[in-house]
Amino acid sequence: MSTDARERLIFALDVPEPEMAYALIEQLSGHVGLFKVGLELFVRCGPAMIHHIREEARVGVFLDLKLHDIPATVERTMARIADLGVQFATVHCGESPEMLAAAVRGSGGQVGVLGVTVLTSVSADALRLAGFGDGSQSALTELVRQRAAIAKSAGVQGVVCSGLEAAALKADLGEDFLAVTPGIRPAEAAAAGDQQRVVTPGAAIAAGADYLVVGRPIRDARDPAAAADAISAEIAAAL
């Protein structure tokens, strides 16, 4: 992993319109390591947004579409994603190991496949209602560990998990298995919103997270570039 704190910061371009995305890309170029393009923006703009980021910001793209389908479809879709030149792309872990292995095959080694374990918007009690565990944090952590282990056995490069599980995954699966962590809230940030399992940037890095995905604390700041720099400083201190 790079020792440059800024390169570990992924900004989530979770906005509905291209003009909003273009403005944030311009403001944050040179202040973040990657831009995340999720479902909303990709449906609105398609590959054109990825090309814009690569040409204008000249940084990597994290394409967060969370693929979840039959293995053949996932494999073909990941092959098309690999054609776009993105650095990372996501696939859900809550399915068969064959689907995860298909995503890896489709990537052709051209894009880092990340398995989404349990969304950071999901609480332990919500998982209990869905039939997973007893509603305790330990049961949730165990589910994340199980899914991450299956993902690694299928050949993925790492997983998306909360900072609350990062240390356990590093202990289980090794330092080279990437932990990409959303649900990041600086200590002085406002309410967590729809996120349930949140940690500060420093706590996530201390737990072993390799990359932090941050959206609202930067996007909604009066000065997004300054907010990004402050998070990078906290990452650097934790490193």
N, C-alpha and C positions, 0 to 999 in steps of 0.2 A: 504493500500500500504506500501511496505517496505520503510524505510528511508535510505537504502543503495543505494546511487546514481548509483553504478555500476549495480545493479540488474534491474534498469530501462532502461538500454542501450541494445538495440537489434542490433546485427551486421548482415547486409544483406550479405549472402554468394552468391552474384550475380556473379558467375564465371562459365565458361563453362566446366571445367575439374575437376575430383575428386582430382588430385594431387594438384591443386591450392587451393581447398577447405581444404584439409588436412593440408597444410602448414599454412593457415590462422587460422584454428582451433587451431593448436598447438601454434601459436604466441599469440592468443587472449584469450585462456583459462585462467580464473582468472581475465580477464580485462573487460569482458562483461557479462551481465546477461542471455541472450539467443542468439541463432543463428537462423537467418531466412533462410529457404530453400524455394526458389521460383520455378517457372515453369522450368526454364532452367536447374538448377541443379537436380531437381527431375526427370525430363525426362531422364537426362543423367545417374543418379545413382540409382534412386528409393529409396525404404525404407532403403537400405544399408547405405545411408548417414545419415539418422536419427539415425540408430542404432550406427553408428560410433560416432556421436556427443554425444549421451547419455552415451556411454561407455567410451569414451576418455576424453571428456570435462566435463562430469557430470553436464551439465546445461540443461535448457529447450530448446525446439525446437518450433519455430513459423513456421508452414507450411503454406505458402502463395500461395495457388493454385487458389484462387478467384473463387470458384465454381459458376456456373451459368447454370442451366439446369432445367428440369421439377422436381417438388418436389420429386417424388419417386426416381429418380436417385440421387438427392442431398442427400436425407436421407440415401440411401444405401452407397453412397460414404463416407459420414461423419462417418458412422459406421465403415468403414474400416480404416479411418484416426484415429478414436479413438483407434483402436487396436494397432496403432503404438506408443502410449504413448506420443504424442506431447502435449505441453501446450496450444497452440492456433492454430486455423485454420480459414481461411477466406472464406467468401461467399459474392457475390455481393448483394448490396441492390437495384439495379436498376431493380427489378422484383417484383413478387407478395409477399405479406406477407406469403402466404402459403409455398413458397420456403424457406423463412427464418425459419419458424416454423419447417419445415421438417429437416433442418440442425440441429436445436436444438434437435429434437427428435433423430436424428441419432447419435448425440454426446453422448447420454446416460449419460450426466453429467460428462463424462470423459475428455473432451477437451473444452476449452473456445472458443465459436464461436464468431468471430468478423465480423461485416458487413462492407464491403467496400463501402463508401458513394460516393465520387467523387475522382478519382485518382489525386494525386498532380501534375501529368504531364499535367493535363487538365486546361486550362484557362477559365475565364468567357466568353470570346469571342468564344472559341471553343464550349462551351455549347450552346451559342446562335445559332451557325451554325447547331447544332444538334437538335434544336427546344426547348431548355430549357432556359427560361429567356430572358433578354434583353441585355446581355453582360456586366452587371454590377457585381461588387464584391458582392453587397447586394443580387442580385438574386441568385448567386452561393451559398452564405452562406445559403439562405433560402432553397434551394434545399437540401443541406447537412443536415440542421435541420429537414426537412420533412422526409428524408430517415432514419435518425438516430432515430426519434420518432417511425417510423414504425418498425424499427429493434428492438427497446426496447420492443415494444408491442408484438413482436413475440418471445421474450424471449432470445435474444442474450445477451452476456456478455458485449459487447461494440462495438465500431466501429473504423475503420481506417479513419482518417480525417487529414487535414493539421492543423498546429498550428494556422492558421488564423481563424479557426472555433471552436477550442477547448473550448474557454471560453463560447461561446454561447451554446454549447452542454452541458457543465457542468451546466450552469444556467437553461437550459430547463429540463435536465434529471437526474440531481443529481450527487453527487461526486462519488457514487459507480458504475456508468456506465462508463466503461473504454474508454479512448481516447488514441488510439495508433497512433503516429504521425510520418510519413515519411517526406521527403522533408526537412531534417535538414541540414543546412550548417553553420558551425562555421563562425564567423565574418571574420576570416583571410583566409577562404577557397577560392578556385578558382571559376570559373563560375558555375552556377547552372546546366548546361547541359540541359537535356530534362525536368527538373523539372520547374514548373511554380510558384507554391505557396510554397515558401520556408521561413523558419524562422530559427533563431539561436537556439541552445539548451536551453539557458537560457530563451528566449522568449517563447518557447513552454511549458516549465515547468511552467513558471509564468502564462501562459494562462490556465493551468489545465491539460496538457498532462500527462498521467500516464507512458507511455513508449515511447521512441524515437527509431525510426528505422534509422540507419545510415549505409551507404554503402561506396560510393566512398571517402568521406573525411578520412575514416580510411583505406580502402583497398589500396588507391593510395598514402598514406603517406610514407615517407622514413622509419618511424618507426611506424607501425600500432598500436602496444601496447601503445606507448607513445601518439599517437593521440587519442586512446580510453580513456586513463587516463585523457587527457585534457578535453574531452567532459564530462566525469564523474565529474570532478572538477567543470565544469560550471553548471552541473545539481545540484550538492551539494550546490553550492552558491545560486542557484535559489530556492532550497528547504528551 
